[in-house]
Amino acid sequence: MTDIDNARPVALLARPGQARERLREAVVQAGGYLVLEDDPTTLDAQSLHDAGPSVVLVALEPAIEDALERLDAALDAPQLTLIFDEADLAARREGWEAQRWIRHLSAKLHGHDNVLPPGHEVETTLQPEPGLPPTPEQLHSGASGEFLIEEAADAAYDLPADTLYAPSAEPAPLAFDTVESFEPVRPAAVPPPLPPLEEIPPQAAPAPAVPGFSAWSLVEDDAYVAPPPAAPAATDPVVEFSTDLSLVDLEPVAEGPVGMVLVLAGIGGPDAVRRLLSALPETFDRAVLVQLRLDGGRYGNLVKQIARVTPLPVSLAEVGQPVQGGQVYILPDDVGVALDNGAGVFSAGTAAAVVSSLPAASSAVLMLSGADQAQVEDVLALAEQGAWVAGQVGEACYDPAAASRLAVAGMPSGDPPALAQALCEHWGV
């Protein structure tokens, strides 16, 4: 029985039918407390607000998409946690798969990550032993510190000096048995700075003394202005020095095409897409193209749903629109991608042609739950050209057929948050 005092209040929005009954049972078994169960096509925003839920579970299907737009004012409340499930999938889910979904729902309701079935918890019980535990001194009683002394001696004079202490020209031998003497060695890779030009006499002069490490600099604060050169002697060659060299005035490097991440998903994909995009930081500077097959093609509502969970701006891709980094684009079935002078632009096309249109060197492809297996070969071909390719695996992947083929081919795999982290590490975001 659900402990009402500790359970989170849940509002279930679903049309009457098998999906609604299954989701009601799942909420109760997951430890939630139903404060509202209603058909979203007849529910008004005020009634939803008055019920006071902290979690709203929505059974998605094309028939309720208009109703969700009408309920936007209530669903956008910052205190609400929104959980979406596909109605047809919920109606068919049973047995082991139903229990797995209940465990994931329980984790979301109670804010923990334990989704293992009973009996698979990590055993943490320790068998008691007589006596006191060993002290740190006892644990390190057999350890030798000789190698630490040798490392300290080797690194002592590689440390940068400062102006408060200047070591003697002939340092005394270190008081270690393993080292008899030690001579400082100056790094050979960094040359000493040149003296001012007016101090160089016509004849060869002794090399200037090397200043301390703290006086070295790669870029001077003030630009050096050479004084007017004196008239050289008739017998001396004229030495001309160029003052045009600079370590900071470099030619700008032309940027390549904007990096694009193509996300392919289908059945079970909406939740996977939300988890992936919610894990991407707002500093992610690549364009994310989401190709998610929906019955009825109601992609406008998908834009609103995705925008609630990601810090990146979300929009519906339109033909002729340029592809810009740091944005999420939902791709309709009839919109593809083309390159115009190295820049991406959305064009009229088919969903199947998007993969082959991507610039491999600056692109990535993620195949999530329900991705089309017919696109696996094109994705692997893009990987051979240099694209970063990965697939979703794990208990929450309802249709892993396409993603599993990527894993068999040696591509990275993981759950959506792990894929988001790996994607950021790949591009150093």
C-alpha positions in Angstrom: 0.0 0.0 0.0 1.3 3.5 -0.9 2.5 5.6 2.0 0.5 8.8 1.2 2.5 10.9 3.6 5.7 10.2 1.7 4.4 9.7 -1.8 4.6 12.4 -4.4 1.2 13.6 -5.8 0.8 12.5 -9.4 -1.6 13.6 -12.1 -2.3 11.0 -14.8 -3.3 12.5 -18.2 -4.5 9.8 -20.5 -7.6 8.9 -22.6 -9.7 6.0 -21.2 -8.4 2.7 -22.3 -5.8 0.0 -21.7 -2.9 2.5 -21.6 -4.5 4.5 -18.9 -5.2 1.4 -16.8 -1.6 0.2 -17.1 -0.2 3.6 -16.2 -2.5 3.9 -13.2 -1.3 0.5 -11.9 2.3 1.5 -12.5 2.0 4.8 -10.5 0.6 2.9 -7.5 3.2 0.2 -7.6 6.0 2.8 -8.0 4.9 4.5 -4.8 3.1 7.5 -6.3 -0.2 9.0 -5.0 -2.8 9.8 -7.7 -4.4 13.1 -7.1 -5.9 13.4 -10.6 -6.7 11.0 -13.4 -8.4 12.6 -16.4 -8.7 12.8 -20.1 -6.6 15.7 -21.3 -9.0 16.4 -24.2 -11.7 17.4 -21.7 -9.5 18.6 -18.8 -9.0 22.4 -18.3 -5.8 24.0 -17.0 -7.4 25.3 -13.8 -8.5 21.8 -12.7 -5.0 20.5 -13.2 -3.5 23.3 -11.2 -6.1 22.9 -8.4 -5.3 19.2 -8.0 -1.8 20.2 -6.8 0.4 17.5 -8.4 4.2 17.6 -8.3 4.4 15.1 -11.1 2.4 14.9 -14.3 2.4 11.6 -16.3 1.2 12.0 -19.9 0.2 9.1 -22.2 1.2 10.6 -25.6 -0.8 10.0 -28.7 -1.8 12.2 -31.7 -5.3 12.7 -30.4 -4.2 14.7 -27.4 -1.6 16.9 -28.9 -4.0 19.8 -29.3 -5.1 19.4 -25.7 -1.5 19.6 -24.5 -1.2 23.0 -26.2 -4.3 24.2 -24.4 -2.8 22.9 -21.1 0.6 24.6 -21.7 0.0 27.2 -19.0 -0.4 24.6 -16.3 2.3 22.2 -17.6 4.9 25.0 -17.7 4.8 25.5 -13.9 8.4 25.3 -12.6 7.5 23.0 -9.7 6.1 20.2 -12.0 8.1 17.2 -13.1 6.8 16.0 -16.5 7.0 12.4 -17.5 5.9 11.3 -21.0 5.1 7.8 -22.2 3.7 6.6 -25.5 0.1 5.3 -25.1 0.4 2.4 -27.6 3.6 1.3 -25.9 2.1 1.5 -22.4 -1.0 -0.5 -23.5 1.2 -3.4 -24.8 3.8 -3.4 -22.0 3.5 -6.4 -19.7 5.5 -8.9 -17.7 9.2 -8.2 -17.2 9.1 -5.1 -19.4 6.2 -3.7 -17.3 8.2 -4.3 -14.1 11.2 -2.7 -15.6 9.3 0.5 -16.5 7.8 0.6 -13.0 11.3 0.5 -11.5 12.3 3.5 -13.7 9.1 5.3 -12.8 9.8 4.7 -9.1 13.3 6.1 -9.5 12.0 9.3 -11.1 9.3 9.7 -8.5 11.6 9.2 -5.5 14.7 10.9 -6.9 17.2 7.9 -6.9 19.1 5.9 -9.5 18.4 2.4 -8.3 16.5 0.6 -11.1 17.8 -2.9 -10.3 15.2 -5.7 -9.7 14.8 -7.0 -6.1 17.7 -9.3 -5.2 20.3 -7.5 -7.3 21.2 -4.8 -4.8 24.9 -4.3 -4.0 25.8 -6.2 -0.9 27.4 -3.8 1.6 27.2 -5.8 4.8 30.6 -6.5 6.3 31.4 -9.5 8.5 32.5 -8.3 12.0 36.1 -9.1 13.0 37.6 -9.1 16.5 40.1 -6.4 17.5 40.6 -2.8 16.4 41.0 -1.8 12.8 44.6 -1.2 11.6 46.0 2.3 12.0 47.5 4.3 9.0 51.0 3.7 10.5 50.4 -0.1 10.5 49.1 0.0 6.9 52.2 1.7 5.7 54.7 0.0 8.0 56.4 -1.9 5.1 56.4 0.9 2.6 59.7 2.4 1.5 60.1 6.2 1.0 63.4 5.9 -0.9 61.7 6.4 -4.3 60.0 9.6 -3.0 63.4 11.0 -2.0 64.9 10.3 -5.4 61.9 11.9 -7.2 62.2 15.0 -5.0 65.9 15.3 -5.7 65.3 14.9 -9.5 62.6 17.6 -9.6 64.1 20.1 -7.1 65.9 22.3 -9.6 63.3 22.0 -12.3 60.9 24.2 -10.3 60.7 27.9 -11.3 62.7 30.3 -9.2 61.6 33.7 -7.9 63.3 37.0 -7.0 63.2 36.4 -3.3 65.7 33.6 -3.3 68.6 33.0 -5.7 70.4 29.6 -5.4 74.2 29.7 -5.1 76.3 29.0 -8.2 77.5 25.7 -6.6 74.8 24.2 -4.5 75.8 22.0 -1.7 75.2 18.3 -2.1 71.7 17.2 -1.0 71.6 15.4 2.3 70.3 12.1 0.8 72.2 8.9 0.7 71.0 8.1 -2.8 72.2 11.4 -4.3 75.8 12.7 -3.9 75.5 16.0 -5.8 73.1 17.8 -8.1 73.8 20.5 -10.7 70.9 22.6 -11.9 70.1 22.4 -15.6 68.5 25.2 -17.4 65.8 24.4 -19.9 67.3 24.4 -23.4 64.0 25.0 -25.2 63.5 28.6 -24.0 66.2 31.1 -25.3 67.2 34.1 -23.2 65.6 37.4 -24.3 67.6 39.7 -26.6 69.0 42.9 -25.1 68.0 46.3 -26.5 69.4 47.0 -29.9 71.4 50.1 -28.8 73.4 48.0 -26.4 74.9 45.7 -29.1 78.3 47.1 -30.0 79.6 46.8 -33.6 82.0 44.1 -32.5 81.0 40.7 -31.0 80.0 41.1 -27.4 79.8 38.4 -24.7 76.5 36.7 -24.3 74.3 38.5 -21.8 73.5 36.8 -18.5 70.4 34.8 -18.4 67.8 36.3 -16.0 65.7 34.4 -13.5 62.7 32.4 -14.6 60.3 35.1 -13.3 61.6 37.6 -15.9 60.8 35.4 -18.9 57.9 36.4 -21.1 56.4 35.3 -24.4 54.5 38.5 -25.0 55.7 42.0 -23.9 53.2 44.3 -22.3 54.4 47.3 -24.4 55.4 47.0 -28.0 59.1 47.6 -28.7 60.0 50.6 -30.8 63.5 50.5 -32.3 65.5 53.7 -32.1 67.0 55.3 -35.2 70.1 53.2 -36.1 73.4 54.9 -36.0 75.4 55.3 -39.2 77.4 52.0 -39.5 81.2 52.1 -40.1 82.3 51.6 -43.6 84.0 48.3 -42.9 81.1 46.8 -40.9 78.2 45.1 -42.5 74.8 46.7 -41.9 72.6 44.4 -39.8 68.9 45.0 -40.2 66.5 43.8 -37.6 62.8 43.2 -38.3 60.3 44.5 -35.8 57.3 43.0 -37.6 57.5 39.6 -35.7 54.7 39.0 -33.3 53.4 36.0 -31.3 49.9 37.2 -31.2 49.2 38.8 -34.7 48.4 35.6 -36.5 46.3 35.2 -39.6 42.8 34.0 -38.7 42.1 30.4 -39.3 39.2 29.7 -41.6 36.5 27.8 -39.8 35.2 24.5 -41.2 31.5 23.6 -41.6 29.4 23.8 -38.5 29.4 20.6 -36.5 26.1 18.7 -36.7 24.8 15.9 -34.5 22.0 13.8 -36.1 19.8 12.0 -33.5 17.8 9.1 -35.0 14.9 7.6 -33.0 11.5 5.9 -33.3 9.4 3.8 -30.9 10.5 4.5 -27.3 12.5 7.4 -28.7 10.7 10.5 -27.2 11.9 9.8 -23.7 15.4 8.9 -24.9 15.6 12.2 -26.9 14.5 14.2 -23.8 17.1 12.5 -21.6 19.8 13.1 -24.1 19.1 16.7 -24.7 18.5 17.5 -21.0 22.0 16.2 -20.4 23.7 18.6 -22.9 25.0 21.8 -21.4 24.0 25.3 -22.6 27.6 25.7 -23.9 27.2 22.9 -26.4 28.0 24.7 -29.7 27.1 22.1 -32.3 23.8 21.9 -34.2 21.6 19.0 -33.0 19.2 17.6 -35.7 16.5 15.3 -34.3 14.8 12.9 -36.7 12.0 11.2 -34.7 9.2 9.4 -36.5 5.8 10.4 -35.3 2.4 9.1 -36.3 0.5 12.1 -37.8 3.6 14.2 -38.1 2.7 16.6 -35.3 6.3 17.9 -35.0 5.2 21.4 -33.8 4.1 19.9 -30.4 7.4 17.9 -30.2 9.3 21.2 -30.4 7.4 22.5 -27.3 7.9 19.3 -25.4 11.7 19.2 -26.1 12.1 22.9 -25.3 10.9 22.2 -21.7 13.9 19.9 -21.0 16.9 21.4 -22.7 18.8 24.7 -22.2 19.4 24.9 -25.9 17.0 26.8 -28.2 14.6 24.4 -30.1 12.9 25.1 -33.4 11.3 23.2 -36.4 13.6 23.0 -39.4 12.4 24.8 -42.5 13.6 24.6 -46.1 16.1 27.3 -46.8 17.0 27.9 -43.1 20.7 27.9 -42.3 22.0 25.4 -39.8 23.4 27.2 -36.8 25.5 25.8 -34.0 24.2 25.6 -30.4 20.6 24.9 -31.5 18.3 21.9 -31.6 16.2 21.4 -34.8 13.3 18.9 -35.2 13.4 17.5 -38.7 10.1 16.9 -40.4 9.9 13.9 -42.8 10.3 16.1 -45.9 13.3 18.2 -44.8 16.9 17.2 -45.4 20.3 18.9 -45.2 22.6 20.2 -47.9 26.0 22.0 -47.8 26.4 25.4 -49.4 30.0 26.5 -49.6 30.8 24.4 -46.5 27.8 25.8 -44.5 24.8 23.6 -43.7 21.3 24.6 -44.9 18.0 22.8 -44.7 16.6 21.6 -48.0 13.8 19.6 -49.4 14.6 16.0 -49.2 13.8 12.7 -47.5 14.6 11.4 -44.0 16.7 8.6 -45.4 19.0 11.0 -47.3 20.0 13.1 -44.3 22.8 10.7 -43.1 24.7 10.8 -46.4 24.4 14.6 -46.6 26.4 15.2 -43.4 30.0 16.4 -43.5 31.7 13.3 -41.9 34.7 15.0 -40.3 32.5 17.4 -38.3 29.4 15.3 -37.6 28.1 12.8 -35.2 25.2 10.3 -35.4 23.4 8.8 -32.4 20.9 6.0 -33.0 18.4 5.8 -30.1 15.5 3.5 -29.3 13.4 2.7 -32.4 15.9 4.0 -34.9 15.4 2.6 -38.4 17.6 -0.4 -39.1 17.7 0.5 -42.8 19.9 3.4 -42.0 22.6 1.4 -40.1 24.7 0.8 -43.2 24.7 4.5 -44.1 25.7 5.4 -40.6 28.5 3.0 -40.4 29.8 4.2 -43.8 29.8 7.8 -42.4 31.8 6.5 -39.4 34.4 5.1 -41.8 34.8 8.6 -43.2 35.5 10.1 -39.8 32.1 10.7 -38.1 31.6 9.9 -34.4 28.8 7.3 -34.2 27.2 5.8 -31.1 24.0 4.0 -30.0 21.7 3.6 -27.1 21.7 0.5 -25.0 20.3 -0.4 -21.6 17.1 -1.3 -19.9 15.3 1.9 -21.0 15.9 1.2 -24.7 12.7 -0.4 -25.9 13.7 -1.1 -29.4 17.6 -1.5 -29.5 17.8 -3.4 -32.9 19.6 -0.6 -34.8 21.7 0.6 -31.9 22.8 -3.0 -31.1 24.1 -3.4 -34.6 26.3 -0.3 -34.0 27.6 -1.9 -30.8 28.4 -5.1 -32.6 30.4 -3.0 -35.2 32.5 -1.6 -32.4 30.8 1.8 -32.0 30.4 3.4 -28.5 27.2 2.7 -26.7 25.4 3.7 -23.5 22.3 5.3 -22.1 21.2 8.8 -23.3 22.9 10.8 -20.5 26.1 8.8 -21.0 26.0 9.5 -24.7 25.6 13.2 -24.1 28.6 13.2 -21.8 30.7 11.2 -24.4 29.6 13.6 -27.1 30.8 16.6 -25.1 34.1 14.9 -24.3 34.6 14.1 -28.0 34.3 17.7 -29.0 35.8 19.2 -25.8 32.7 21.0 -24.8 
